[in-house]
């Protein structure tokens, strides 16, 4: 499953540079699949909808850092544990129960993000 940042976030920014998928954004900042990945063209989201990888999307959160679930792989294929959670000083990076994925699904997502 993806990782999420709870509202206990103190906006320290320690998590953002640690994400190998560039799935973490500062609150209020737009995101795109192409940010920090090799993704080009149309992308199919977990809910089945499609969007252009270059499309700028509205922020998921405005006041705290946030993780784009469709880009989060829990660092599978990169590290032994999610790096955002490892560096968070207030332990606000936790599993997102809304996005359950197997290790195999997370690794497949990683391969799509980094061709």
Secondary structure by P-SEA (a helix, b strand, c coil): cbbbbcccccccccccccccccccccccccccccccccccccccccccbbbbcccccccccccbbbbcccccccccccccccccccccccccccccccccccaaaaaaaaaaacc
